[in-house]
Amino acid sequence: FNLGGIAAIGFAASGLNGGAAKAFDSVPAGYYKAQSKLQGYRFFVPDSWLLSKTAGNDNAYENPLDFEQNLFVSVSGPTPYVEVEDMGSPEAVAKEEEKRIITEFMSTRIGVRRESEVTKYTIREGKKGRKYLDIFVRVKSYASRNQLAVSQESIDKGIELEFDRIYKTTLGIANGRVYSLRLQTGTQNYPKSKPYFDLISDSFEAFTVKCPTIDSCKANGAKIVKELPQDAPPVALRQ
């Protein structure tokens, strides 16, 4: 399974609506609904979390009270997948997700070492019978205080734990694309974070849209404008 060409997608947030989450449109107190009707996904976000910008993810959310806690949603390019099971065995997909996370942390610093493991993966049934795969990956990063030391022995003596984190990724398939929501937190804080992490990931829904591609939009009568006429005035000058 390959998520090459993934692009982070922005989402518009709805207003707050207190009450128990008996259905998706009933937003739990302390949360709001983030969604993209164009791309075809929605989920709940704690109302204390802030929209943020990170490298490779133009729109993401972070917890302002805990720098290690954040989330982002990404949507792949077209794939032949119809159901999450089409991506491969849950174990194989989980290992691919682990590799992808570790690749993001590749470093040229001397004395840096990363350890990772898939701690859990499970397929569950979401809204309207759509299947989702939840993957948990734990990553430990070690770095040396003595990166400028002359000998490897001195570098190794200065190695200490840099961070220890849990990554929970939820994968779903819709519109022939892979939808991914990834949550991150420090391993030490995961037990107390688990209730709202579960609520966020369980609320994540990928749904069918009318025109997931430009060609299908054209087929549905949408007018697609790829570029402005060459003689068009600059945007700032148009009235």
C-alpha positions as CSV (number, residue, x, y, z in Angstrom):
1,F,0.0,0.0,0.0
2,N,1.4,3.4,-1.0
3,L,0.2,6.8,0.1
4,G,2.6,8.6,-2.4
5,G,1.5,12.0,-3.4
6,I,-0.5,12.7,-0.3
7,A,-1.6,16.3,0.1
8,A,-2.9,17.8,3.4
9,I,-6.4,19.2,2.9
10,G,-7.8,22.2,4.7
11,F,-11.2,22.0,6.4
12,A,-13.9,24.4,7.4
13,A,-15.2,24.2,11.0
14,S,-18.8,24.4,12.0
15,G,-20.1,26.1,15.1
16,L,-20.5,24.5,18.5
17,N,-23.5,22.4,19.4
18,G,-23.6,20.9,22.9
19,G,-25.1,17.5,23.7
20,A,-24.2,13.9,23.5
21,A,-22.9,12.4,20.2
22,K,-25.9,10.3,19.4
23,A,-25.3,11.0,15.7
24,F,-22.5,12.7,13.9
25,D,-24.4,16.0,13.6
26,S,-24.9,16.0,17.4
27,V,-21.5,17.5,18.5
28,P,-20.4,16.7,22.0
29,A,-19.9,19.6,24.4
30,G,-16.4,20.9,24.2
31,Y,-15.9,20.0,20.5
32,Y,-16.7,21.4,17.1
33,K,-17.1,19.7,13.7
34,A,-14.3,20.0,11.1
35,Q,-15.2,19.0,7.6
36,S,-14.5,19.2,3.9
37,K,-17.6,18.7,1.8
38,L,-15.5,19.0,-1.3
39,Q,-12.9,16.3,-0.3
40,G,-15.5,14.2,1.6
41,Y,-14.5,13.9,5.3
42,R,-15.5,15.2,8.7
43,F,-14.5,14.7,12.4
44,F,-14.7,16.3,15.8
45,V,-12.0,18.6,17.2
46,P,-11.7,19.8,20.9
47,D,-12.7,23.4,20.8
48,S,-9.6,24.4,22.8
49,W,-7.3,23.1,19.9
50,L,-6.0,25.6,17.5
51,L,-5.7,25.5,13.7
52,S,-2.0,25.5,12.9
53,K,0.4,25.3,10.0
54,T,3.2,22.7,9.8
55,A,5.6,21.6,7.1
56,G,3.7,19.6,4.5
57,N,0.3,20.1,6.3
58,D,-1.2,23.5,5.5
59,N,-4.1,22.9,7.9
60,A,-3.7,20.9,11.1
61,Y,-4.7,21.2,14.7
62,E,-2.6,21.4,17.9
63,N,-3.3,21.5,21.6
64,P,-1.9,24.8,22.9
65,L,-1.6,23.3,26.4
66,D,0.6,20.4,25.2
67,F,3.1,20.9,22.4
68,E,3.3,17.1,21.7
69,Q,-0.4,16.8,20.9
70,N,-1.6,17.5,17.4
71,L,-3.5,16.0,14.5
72,F,-3.8,16.3,10.7
73,V,-5.9,14.9,7.9
74,S,-4.5,13.9,4.6
75,V,-6.1,12.6,1.4
76,S,-4.2,10.5,-1.2
77,G,-4.4,10.7,-4.9
78,P,-6.7,8.2,-6.8
79,T,-6.2,4.6,-5.9
80,P,-7.9,1.3,-7.0
81,Y,-9.1,0.7,-3.4
82,V,-12.8,0.4,-2.6
83,E,-12.6,-0.9,1.0
84,V,-9.9,-0.6,3.6
85,E,-9.2,-4.3,3.3
86,D,-8.1,-3.7,-0.3
87,M,-5.0,-2.0,1.0
88,G,-3.5,-5.3,2.2
89,S,-3.5,-7.1,5.5
90,P,-3.9,-4.9,8.6
91,E,-0.4,-6.0,9.7
92,A,1.2,-5.0,6.4
93,V,-0.6,-1.7,6.3
94,A,0.4,-1.0,9.9
95,K,4.1,-1.7,9.1
96,E,3.9,0.7,6.1
97,E,2.5,3.4,8.3
98,E,5.3,2.8,10.8
99,K,7.9,3.2,8.0
100,R,6.2,6.4,6.8
101,I,6.3,7.9,10.3
102,I,10.0,7.0,10.7
103,T,10.8,8.4,7.3
104,E,9.4,11.7,8.4
105,F,11.9,11.8,11.3
106,M,15.0,11.1,9.3
107,S,17.8,13.2,10.6
108,T,21.4,14.1,9.5
109,R,22.4,14.9,13.1
110,I,25.2,12.9,14.5
111,G,24.3,10.5,17.4
112,V,20.5,10.4,16.6
113,R,18.8,7.0,16.9
114,R,15.1,6.2,16.4
115,E,13.2,3.1,17.7
116,S,9.7,2.3,16.6
117,E,7.1,-0.4,16.9
118,V,3.5,-1.1,15.9
119,T,1.8,-1.6,19.2
120,K,-1.7,-2.3,18.0
121,Y,-3.9,-2.3,14.9
122,T,-7.6,-3.1,14.4
123,I,-10.3,-2.8,11.8
124,R,-13.6,-1.4,13.0
125,E,-16.9,-0.5,11.5
126,G,-17.9,3.2,11.3
127,K,-20.9,5.1,10.1
128,K,-22.9,3.5,7.3
129,G,-20.9,0.3,7.6
130,R,-17.7,1.8,6.2
131,K,-14.6,0.1,7.6
132,Y,-11.7,1.9,9.2
133,L,-8.2,0.8,10.3
134,D,-6.8,2.2,13.5
135,I,-3.0,1.9,13.8
136,F,-0.9,2.7,16.9
137,V,2.8,3.3,16.5
138,R,5.3,4.1,19.3
139,V,8.4,6.1,18.4
140,K,11.4,6.8,20.7
141,S,14.1,9.2,19.6
142,Y,17.5,9.3,21.2
143,A,20.1,12.1,20.7
144,S,23.6,12.7,22.0
145,R,24.6,15.7,24.0
146,N,28.1,15.2,22.6
147,Q,27.4,15.5,18.9
148,L,30.7,17.4,18.4
149,A,32.8,14.8,20.2
150,V,35.8,13.4,18.4
151,S,35.2,9.7,19.1
152,Q,32.1,7.6,18.6
153,E,32.5,6.4,22.2
154,S,32.2,9.9,23.5
155,I,29.1,10.5,21.3
156,D,27.5,7.3,22.6
157,K,28.1,8.2,26.2
158,G,26.0,11.4,25.8
159,I,23.0,9.7,24.3
160,E,19.7,10.4,26.1
161,L,16.0,10.1,25.3
162,E,14.8,13.0,23.2
163,F,11.1,12.0,23.0
164,D,8.7,9.1,23.4
165,R,5.5,9.4,21.5
166,I,2.3,7.5,20.4
167,Y,0.9,8.0,16.9
168,K,-2.7,6.9,16.3
169,T,-3.6,6.8,12.6
170,T,-7.1,6.1,11.3
171,L,-7.4,5.1,7.7
172,G,-10.5,4.9,5.6
173,I,-11.4,4.6,1.9
174,A,-13.9,6.7,-0.1
175,N,-14.1,8.1,-3.6
176,G,-11.2,5.8,-4.5
177,R,-8.9,7.6,-2.2
178,V,-7.2,6.9,1.2
179,Y,-8.2,9.2,4.0
180,S,-5.9,9.4,7.0
181,L,-6.3,11.1,10.3
182,R,-3.2,11.0,12.5
183,L,-3.1,12.0,16.2
184,Q,0.1,12.4,18.2
185,T,0.8,12.6,21.9
186,G,3.6,11.9,24.4
187,T,3.5,8.2,25.5
188,Q,3.4,9.3,29.2
189,N,0.3,11.4,28.6
190,Y,-1.5,8.9,26.4
191,P,-3.6,7.2,29.2
192,K,-5.3,10.5,30.1
193,S,-5.5,11.5,26.4
194,K,-7.1,8.2,25.3
195,P,-10.8,9.2,25.9
196,Y,-10.7,12.2,23.6
197,F,-8.3,10.6,21.2
198,D,-10.8,7.8,20.8
199,L,-13.7,10.3,20.4
200,I,-11.8,12.2,17.6
201,S,-10.7,9.1,15.7
202,D,-14.1,7.4,16.1
203,S,-15.8,10.5,14.7
204,F,-13.6,10.5,11.6
205,E,-15.8,9.8,8.6
206,A,-14.9,9.6,4.9
207,F,-18.0,10.0,2.7
208,T,-18.9,9.9,-0.9
209,V,-18.8,13.2,-2.8
210,K,-20.4,14.0,-6.2
211,C,-17.2,14.9,-8.0
212,P,-14.0,13.8,-6.4
213,T,-12.0,14.6,-9.6
214,I,-12.1,17.3,-12.2
215,D,-13.4,14.9,-14.8
216,S,-16.3,13.8,-12.6
217,C,-17.0,17.4,-11.7
218,K,-17.3,18.2,-15.5
219,A,-19.6,15.2,-15.9
220,N,-21.8,16.6,-13.2
221,G,-22.0,20.0,-15.0
222,A,-19.5,21.9,-12.9
223,K,-17.6,24.7,-14.6
224,I,-13.8,24.2,-14.1
225,V,-11.6,27.2,-14.5
226,K,-7.9,26.1,-14.8
227,E,-6.4,29.5,-15.5
228,L,-7.3,33.2,-16.1
229,P,-7.1,34.7,-19.6
230,Q,-3.7,36.2,-20.4
231,D,-5.2,39.6,-20.8
232,A,-7.0,39.5,-17.5
233,P,-6.0,42.3,-15.1
234,P,-4.3,41.5,-11.8
235,V,-6.6,40.3,-9.1
236,A,-5.9,43.4,-7.0
237,L,-7.1,45.6,-9.8
238,R,-10.3,43.8,-10.6
239,Q,-13.5,45.4,-9.1
